[in-house]
Amino acid sequence: ALIMKRTGAWIAVRALEALGIRYTFGIPGVHNTELYDELNSSGLITPVLVTHEGGAAFMADGVSRTSEQTGTLVIVPAAGVTHAASGIGEAFLDGVPMLVICGGIRTDLDKRYQLHELDQHAFLRPLTKAAFLVSSHAEIAPTLFKAWEIAHSGEPGPVFIEIPVNLQMFPGEVGELPGPPVIARPQRTAAGDIRRAAEMLLGARHPGMFVGWGARAAVAQTRAIAEFLQAPVATTLQGLSAFSAAHPLHTGFSFGASAVPAARNAFADCDCLLAVGTRFAEIATGSFGVRVPENLIHVDINPMVFNANYPAAVVLEGDSAAVLDALLVELQRIGAARAADSGLHVRIQRDKDAYNAEWLRHDSGARVNPALFFNALRAAVPDDVIAVVDDGNHTYLTAELFPVRQARGLIVPTDFNCMGYAVPAAIGAKLANPDREVFAIVGDGAFTMTCMEIVSATRLDLGLIFFVFHDGELSQIAQAQEIPFNRKPCTALGAIDFSGVAIATGAEYLRVAANAEVSEAIARAREIAAGGRPVIVDLIVDYSKRTAFTLGAVKTNFRRFPLAQRLRLVTRAVKRRITG
């Protein structure tokens, strides 16, 4: 066997090249300059400098969510890790693969209190699927390969690898690099369970489907089963792109009290639900306000999600595409496809049109009507556009008013719900998909968290559009404060002139203050972005009309309080309304 003497940095970069990594994100520091020097001479990997490691983690997330590449960080210990932690936590709760590579303090010194000395593993253990501390040159490549395999196996997530700086700098003995791992996509479900599920679906009068992020690679299968059963399809928030909104059976985000009318009505008498790649978490269910039928068939790769919130009649564990392939074969074997239900299709479309018309009738005064904006945007951009959405009121407006037509066509921070996601994640998405248009929808509050990251987009000549929903408040929370408190403490942002951000970051700036300006501004922004320049579109938006999600979630949460607490809250609200 061939034994070579190589630095740890050389070995690490060769391993990353073998794993198909094309970009790393982070900031060089004392403990990783060797890695950066080696990355700089790689012909395959481009290291990207960020303004903040939190942005690096969101960029890596955007790469992983929108492509087959693996988002990868190369950061410094301690401060780099704590800064990146928000994006690592987001990836962990949202099921997004990521490699978090960090320099480490020297392990060849008998000195304590070294610069950046901190137990990073204790800190990152709850935020990652696994954490490794490499202790020899021979371990580096196998550990990175193992980390990559863990990141992609089962329910994906981030994995942490600390490579001490002495191993990076100094040569050590290493054998030939092993071949990169191959991810198995198991289908662990017994044939009997597949048969029970198929019989249950065929026996149902009103079957429905609920698809989440875990179904994003099973688009053909979910579509085929939906058409076979003529079942309406709702998605989770994160799973918005898992089923095309152009399909006549698509109803929208969620299906309970917090859903749009198309979904609420189509699922009103659902007697058998096929749920794929969803955990039935709080947002997806409108604060657990959905009525799930007894005949629940739950498909997921992670067995921990079964029966957590809603008991399942049948659980089908495995990769969603593999499980649904088997289920479709069984459905076709034992039953006939239902004839296309044109009545259902017509009702869904009628409800969608009526909801849109209701929004357009809403008087937005001197501000921009969200539905008018999203209608104009949908008409302008191609079907394969990638929408990157932040966390806030604009999230639910996008979910309800912008139809997503392509898999991985919309990404959003969900269960961790981190503000500041969209600007950096859009940069990652564009790097991974240079031939697709990418835009961000970001509230003004979330924008102020990470807008300086546009510096990176300008430096990389990335034509991205950042639509900033500008209303001067943290409106999702302000709306939640208004009714119970009749006060809005700490949610007014104050005057921010976003043209200054454009000047500072080298982006173009367009201000849109009225409905009449919307279409022209979208066309101009796309033109600028096509030339490789980032654009900030400052949209003076009207948030006065509540989304179905906000109205439903508030009611659902209120109903769940004990009676005495409901009375207390109502009394306080009334008193404040009278006294001002």
C-alpha positions in Angstrom: 0.0 0.0 0.0 1.2 3.5 -0.9 2.1 5.6 2.2 2.5 9.3 1.6 3.5 12.2 3.8 0.9 15.0 3.5 -0.4 17.9 5.5 -3.8 17.5 7.0 -5.0 20.5 5.0 -4.0 18.7 1.8 -5.8 15.5 2.8 -9.0 17.4 3.8 -9.2 19.3 0.6 -8.7 16.1 -1.5 -11.4 14.4 0.5 -13.8 17.3 -0.1 -13.0 17.2 -3.9 -13.8 13.5 -3.9 -17.2 14.3 -2.2 -18.1 16.7 -5.0 -18.0 19.8 -2.9 -17.8 22.9 -5.1 -18.0 25.7 -2.6 -17.1 26.3 1.0 -18.3 29.2 3.1 -16.6 30.9 6.0 -13.9 33.3 7.2 -10.2 32.4 7.5 -8.6 32.7 10.9 -5.5 31.5 12.8 -6.9 28.0 13.1 -7.8 27.3 9.4 -5.4 29.4 7.2 -3.8 26.1 6.1 -7.1 24.8 4.9 -7.8 28.1 3.1 -4.4 28.0 1.4 -5.1 24.5 0.2 -8.7 25.4 -0.9 -7.2 28.4 -2.8 -5.1 26.1 -5.0 -7.9 23.6 -5.6 -9.1 23.5 -9.2 -12.5 22.2 -8.1 -13.5 24.1 -5.0 -14.1 27.8 -4.6 -13.9 29.1 -1.0 -16.4 31.9 -0.5 -15.7 34.7 2.0 -18.7 35.8 4.0 -19.3 38.8 6.3 -20.6 36.7 9.2 -20.5 32.9 9.8 -24.2 32.9 10.3 -24.5 33.9 6.7 -22.0 31.1 5.7 -24.3 28.5 7.3 -27.4 29.9 5.5 -25.5 29.9 2.2 -24.4 26.3 2.7 -28.1 25.5 3.5 -29.2 27.2 0.2 -26.7 25.0 -1.7 -27.9 21.8 -0.1 -31.6 22.6 -0.4 -31.6 23.5 -4.1 -29.0 21.0 -5.6 -27.3 17.7 -5.1 -24.2 19.4 -3.7 -23.5 19.4 0.0 -23.3 22.8 1.7 -19.9 23.1 3.5 -18.5 25.5 6.1 -14.9 26.1 6.8 -14.9 28.2 10.0 -12.7 29.2 13.0 -13.3 27.7 16.4 -15.3 29.4 19.2 -16.6 32.6 17.7 -16.9 31.1 14.2 -18.9 28.2 15.6 -21.2 30.3 17.8 -21.9 32.7 14.9 -22.6 29.8 12.5 -24.8 28.1 15.1 -28.1 29.6 14.0 -27.7 28.3 10.5 -26.5 24.9 11.8 -29.6 24.7 14.0 -31.8 25.6 11.1 -30.3 22.8 9.0 -30.6 20.4 11.9 -34.3 21.0 12.5 -35.2 21.3 8.8 -33.4 18.1 7.7 -30.8 19.7 5.5 -27.4 18.0 5.0 -24.3 20.2 5.8 -20.6 19.7 6.6 -19.3 22.0 9.3 -15.5 21.9 9.2 -13.7 23.8 11.9 -10.1 24.4 12.8 -9.2 23.4 16.3 -6.7 24.4 18.9 -3.3 22.7 18.9 -3.3 19.3 20.4 0.5 18.9 20.4 1.0 21.6 23.1 0.7 21.0 26.9 -0.8 24.5 27.3 -4.2 25.4 28.4 -6.2 28.6 27.7 -5.2 28.7 24.1 -6.9 31.2 21.8 -10.5 30.1 21.0 -10.3 27.2 23.5 -13.9 26.0 24.2 -15.7 22.7 24.3 -17.3 23.1 20.9 -18.5 19.5 20.9 -20.7 20.0 24.0 -22.1 23.2 22.4 -22.8 21.6 18.9 -23.9 18.2 20.0 -27.6 19.2 20.2 -27.4 21.0 16.9 -25.8 18.3 14.8 -26.3 14.6 13.8 -22.7 13.8 14.9 -19.6 15.6 16.0 -16.0 14.4 15.3 -12.6 15.5 16.6 -9.9 14.2 14.3 -6.8 13.0 16.2 -4.4 11.8 13.3 -3.7 12.4 9.7 -4.9 8.9 8.8 -8.3 9.7 10.2 -9.0 12.9 8.2 -10.4 11.5 5.0 -12.3 8.6 6.5 -13.9 11.0 9.0 -15.0 13.5 6.4 -16.4 10.6 4.3 -18.2 9.2 7.3 -19.5 12.7 8.2 -20.8 13.2 4.6 -22.6 9.8 4.8 -24.2 10.6 8.1 -25.3 14.1 6.8 -27.1 12.4 3.9 -28.4 9.2 5.5 -31.9 8.8 7.0 -33.2 12.3 7.8 -30.4 14.6 6.6 -28.7 17.1 8.8 -25.4 18.9 9.7 -22.3 17.1 10.9 -19.4 18.7 12.7 -15.7 17.9 12.1 -12.9 19.6 14.1 -9.5 19.3 12.6 -6.7 20.6 15.0 -4.5 23.2 13.4 -1.3 21.2 14.0 -2.7 18.4 11.9 -3.6 20.9 9.1 -0.1 22.4 9.1 2.3 19.6 9.6 2.8 16.6 7.3 1.9 13.1 8.5 1.6 9.6 7.1 -1.5 8.7 5.2 -2.5 5.9 2.9 -4.4 6.1 -0.4 -7.7 7.9 0.0 -10.7 5.5 0.2 -13.4 5.8 -2.4 -16.2 8.2 -1.4 -19.3 6.6 0.3 -22.5 5.7 -1.4 -25.8 6.6 0.3 -28.3 3.7 0.7 -31.9 4.7 0.4 -33.6 1.9 2.2 -37.3 0.9 2.0 -37.8 -0.9 5.3 -41.6 -1.3 5.1 -43.1 -4.8 5.1 -45.2 -5.8 2.1 -48.1 -6.4 4.4 -48.1 -2.8 5.5 -48.0 -1.6 1.9 -51.0 -3.8 1.2 -52.9 -2.4 4.2 -52.2 1.1 3.2 -53.3 0.5 -0.4 -56.5 -1.1 0.7 -57.3 1.7 3.1 -56.7 4.3 0.4 -58.9 2.4 -2.2 -61.6 1.9 0.4 -61.7 5.6 1.4 -64.5 7.9 0.0 -62.4 11.1 0.3 -58.7 10.3 0.5 -56.3 13.2 0.8 -52.5 13.7 0.6 -50.3 15.8 2.8 -46.7 16.2 1.5 -43.7 17.7 3.3 -40.0 18.4 2.6 -39.2 14.7 2.9 -41.2 14.2 -0.3 -39.2 16.6 -2.4 -37.4 13.8 -4.3 -40.7 11.9 -4.8 -42.4 14.4 -7.1 -43.3 11.9 -9.8 -44.6 9.3 -7.3 -46.8 11.7 -5.3 -48.3 13.0 -8.5 -49.0 9.5 -9.8 -50.7 8.4 -6.6 -52.7 11.7 -6.3 -54.0 11.1 -9.9 -54.7 7.4 -9.3 -56.8 8.2 -6.2 -58.0 11.7 -7.4 -56.9 12.9 -3.9 -56.5 16.6 -3.1 -52.9 17.4 -2.1 -51.9 19.9 0.6 -48.3 20.6 1.5 -46.4 21.7 4.6 -44.8 25.1 4.6 -41.3 23.7 3.9 -42.8 21.2 1.5 -44.4 23.9 -0.7 -42.3 22.9 -3.7 -42.9 19.1 -3.3 -46.1 19.2 -5.4 -46.7 21.6 -8.3 -49.2 24.3 -7.7 -50.1 24.1 -11.4 -51.6 20.6 -10.8 -55.4 20.6 -10.6 -55.3 18.5 -7.3 -53.0 21.0 -5.5 -54.8 22.8 -2.8 -52.2 24.8 -0.9 -50.3 25.1 2.4 -51.8 23.0 5.2 -55.4 21.8 5.4 -57.0 22.8 8.7 -58.4 25.9 10.2 -55.3 27.9 9.2 -55.3 26.8 5.6 -56.5 28.7 2.5 -60.2 28.0 1.5 -59.2 25.6 -1.3 -57.4 23.3 1.1 -59.9 23.8 4.0 -62.8 22.8 1.7 -61.1 20.0 -0.2 -60.1 18.3 3.1 -63.3 19.0 5.1 -64.5 15.4 4.7 -61.1 13.6 4.3 -61.5 10.1 5.7 -58.1 8.7 4.9 -54.8 10.8 4.8 -51.6 9.7 3.1 -48.9 11.9 4.8 -45.4 11.8 3.2 -42.2 13.3 4.6 -43.9 15.5 7.3 -43.6 15.5 11.1 -46.9 17.2 11.6 -45.0 20.0 13.4 -46.6 23.2 14.7 -46.3 25.4 11.6 -47.4 22.7 9.1 -50.5 22.0 11.2 -51.4 25.6 12.0 -50.6 25.2 15.7 -51.9 21.6 15.7 -55.3 22.9 14.4 -55.8 20.1 11.7 -58.3 17.3 12.1 -56.4 14.2 11.1 -58.6 11.1 10.3 -58.2 7.8 12.1 -57.1 6.3 8.8 -53.7 8.0 8.7 -51.0 6.4 6.6 -47.6 8.0 7.5 -44.5 7.7 5.3 -41.2 8.9 6.6 -37.5 7.9 6.7 -37.3 8.9 10.4 -39.2 6.4 12.6 -39.2 9.0 15.5 -41.9 11.1 13.8 -44.5 8.3 13.7 -47.3 8.7 16.3 -45.6 11.7 17.8 -48.5 14.1 17.4 -51.2 12.1 15.5 -51.6 8.3 15.8 -51.1 6.5 12.5 -53.1 3.5 11.4 -50.2 2.4 9.2 -46.6 3.5 9.3 -44.4 3.1 6.3 -40.7 3.7 7.1 -38.2 4.4 4.4 -37.2 6.8 1.6 -40.3 8.5 0.3 -39.6 7.7 -3.4 -39.0 4.0 -2.7 -42.0 3.6 -0.4 -44.3 5.4 -2.8 -43.0 3.3 -5.7 -44.0 0.2 -3.8 -47.4 1.7 -2.8 -48.3 2.7 -6.4 -47.5 -0.8 -7.7 -49.8 -2.2 -5.0 -52.6 0.3 -5.7 -52.4 -0.6 -9.4 -52.4 -4.3 -8.6 -55.5 -4.4 -6.4 -57.7 -1.6 -7.7 -58.6 0.6 -10.7 -57.6 4.3 -10.9 -60.5 6.6 -10.2 -61.7 8.7 -13.1 -60.5 12.3 -13.1 -62.8 14.2 -10.7 -63.5 17.3 -12.7 -65.9 18.5 -10.1 -63.1 18.5 -7.5 -60.7 20.2 -9.9 -63.3 22.9 -10.6 -64.0 23.5 -6.9 -60.3 23.8 -6.0 -59.7 26.2 -8.8 -62.8 28.2 -8.0 -61.7 28.5 -4.3 -58.2 29.6 -5.4 -59.6 32.2 -7.8 -62.0 33.5 -5.1 -59.3 33.8 -2.5 -57.1 35.8 -4.9 -60.0 38.0 -5.9 -60.7 38.7 -2.2 -57.1 39.9 -1.8 -57.2 42.0 -4.9 -60.4 43.7 -3.6 -58.6 44.7 -0.4 -57.8 48.4 -0.5 -54.1 48.8 0.2 -54.3 52.6 0.0 -51.0 54.1 -1.0 -49.1 50.8 -0.4 -48.6 47.7 -2.5 -51.2 45.0 -2.4 -49.4 41.7 -1.7 -51.6 39.6 -4.1 -51.1 42.1 -6.9 -47.3 41.9 -6.4 -47.3 38.1 -6.3 -49.6 37.8 -9.4 -47.2 40.1 -11.3 -44.1 38.2 -10.1 -45.6 34.8 -11.0 -46.5 36.1 -14.5 -43.0 37.4 -15.1 -40.7 34.6 -13.8 -40.1 31.2 -15.4 -41.5 28.0 -13.8 -38.0 26.9 -12.7 -37.3 30.0 -10.7 -36.1 29.5 -7.1 -37.8 31.5 -4.4 -35.9 31.9 -1.2 -38.2 33.1 1.6 -37.3 34.4 5.1 -39.2 34.1 8.4 -42.1 36.5 9.1 -45.5 37.7 7.8 -44.1 37.7 4.2 -43.5 33.9 4.6 -47.3 33.2 4.9 -48.2 35.7 2.2 -45.8 33.9 -0.2 -47.2 30.5 0.9 -50.7 31.6 0.2 -50.3 33.9 -2.8 -47.3 32.6 -4.9 -47.9 29.3 -6.7 -44.7 27.2 -6.7 -44.5 25.0 -9.8 -41.2 23.1 -9.6 -39.5 20.8 -7.0 -36.9 22.7 -4.9 -38.5 25.8 -6.3 -39.0 27.4 -2.9 -36.9 27.2 0.3 -37.8 28.5 3.7 -36.6 28.2 7.3 -39.2 26.3 9.1 -39.1 24.6 12.4 -36.0 26.5 13.7 -37.6 29.6 12.1 -34.5 31.7 11.9 -34.9 35.3 10.7 -32.0 36.5 8.5 -32.1 33.4 6.3 -33.1 34.6 2.9 -30.3 36.9 1.8 -27.4 34.4 2.4 -29.5 31.4 1.4 -30.3 33.0 -2.0 -26.6 33.5 -2.6 -26.0 29.8 -1.9 -28.9 28.8 -4.2 -27.6 31.0 -7.0 -24.1 29.6 -6.7 -25.4 26.1 -6.9 -27.9 26.9 -9.8 -26.2 29.5 -12.0 -28.6 29.0 -14.8 -31.8 29.4 -12.8 -33.3 32.8 -11.7 -33.2 33.2 -8.0 -35.1 35.8 -5.9 -35.5 36.4 -2.2 -38.7 37.5 -0.4 -37.6 39.1 2.9 -39.3 41.2 5.5 -37.6 44.5 6.5 -36.8 43.1 10.0 -35.2 39.9 8.7 -33.4 41.9 6.0 -31.6 44.1 8.6 -30.1 41.0 10.1 -28.1 39.8 7.2 -28.3 42.4 4.4 -24.6 43.2 4.4 -24.1 39.7 3.0 -25.1 41.3 -0.4 -21.4 42.4 -0.4 -20.6 38.7 -1.2 -23.2 38.6 -4.0 -21.7 41.7 -5.6 -18.2 40.4 -5.4 -19.3 37.1 -7.0 -21.3 38.9 -9.8 -24.5 37.1 -8.8 -27.6 38.5 -10.3 -30.1 38.1 -7.5 -33.3 40.1 -6.6 -34.0 40.8 -3.0 -37.7 41.9 -2.7 -37.8 43.6 0.7 -41.3 43.7 2.2 -41.0 47.1 3.9 -43.7 48.1 6.4 -41.5 49.4 9.3 -42.6 46.6 11.8 -41.8 43.1 12.7 -45.3 42.5 11.4 -45.9 38.8 12.2 -45.4 39.5 15.9 -46.9 43.0 15.8 -50.1 41.4 14.5 -50.0 38.8 17.2 -49.6 41.6 19.8 -52.3 43.9 18.5 -55.4 41.9 19.5 -54.5 40.7 23.0 -52.4 43.6 24.1 -53.6 46.6 22.1 -49.9 47.5 22.3 -46.9 46.6 20.0 -43.9 46.8 22.2 -40.5 46.4 20.5 -41.8 45.7 17.0 -41.5 49.1 15.4 -38.2 49.2 13.4 -38.0 52.9 12.9 -37.0 54.6 9.6 -34.6 52.6 7.5 -33.4 53.9 4.2 -32.5 50.8 2.2 -31.0 52.7 -0.6 -28.0 53.1 1.8 -27.7 49.4 2.0 -27.5 49.2 -1.8 -24.8 51.9 -1.9 -22.8 50.1 0.8 -23.0 46.7 -0.8 -22.8 47.6 -4.5 -26.3 46.5 -5.4 -28.8 48.4 -7.5 -31.8 49.9 -5.8 -35.5 50.2 -6.9 -38.2 51.6 -4.8 -41.8 50.5 -5.4 -44.4 52.5 -3.5 -47.6 51.9 -5.4 -49.4 49.1 -7.2 -49.0 50.8 -10.6 -45.2 50.6 -10.3 -45.0 46.8 -9.6 -44.8 45.2 -13.0 -42.3 47.6 -14.4 -40.1 47.3 -11.3 -40.1 43.5 -11.6 -39.1 43.7 -15.3 -36.3 46.2 -14.5 -35.0 44.1 -11.6 -34.9 41.0 -13.7 -33.0 42.9 -16.4 -30.4 44.1 -13.9 -30.1 40.7 -12.3 -29.6 39.0 -15.8 -26.5 41.2 -16.1 -25.0 39.7 -13.0 -25.8 42.4 -10.5 -27.7 42.1 -7.3 -30.9 44.3 -6.9 -32.7 45.5 -3.8 -36.4 46.1 -4.5 -37.8 48.2 -1.7 -41.5 47.2 -1.7 -43.6 49.5 0.4 -46.1 46.7 1.3 -49.5 46.7 2.9 -49.8 44.2 5.7 -53.2 45.3 6.9 -55.0 42.2 5.6 -54.3 39.1 7.7 -53.3 35.8 6.0 -55.5 32.7 6.5 -52.6 31.2 8.5 -52.4 34.1 11.0 -56.1 34.2 11.5 -56.4 30.4 11.9 -53.3 30.0 14.2 -54.4 32.8 16.6 -57.9 31.2 16.9 -56.5 27.7 17.3 -54.0 28.7 20.0 -56.7 30.8 21.9 -59.1 27.9 21.9 -56.5 25.6 23.5 -56.1 27.8 26.5 -58.0 26.8 29.7 -61.3 28.7 30.1 -60.1 30.8 33.0 -57.1 32.0 31.0 -59.2 32.8 28.0 -61.5 34.9 30.1 -58.5 36.7 31.7 -57.0 37.5 28.3 -60.3 38.7 26.8 -61.0 40.9 29.8 -57.5 42.5 29.5 -58.0 43.0 25.8 -61.4 44.7 26.2 -60.2 46.9 29.1 -57.2 48.1 27.0 -59.4 48.7 24.0 -61.6 51.0 26.1 -58.9 52.7 28.1 -56.5 53.0 25.1 
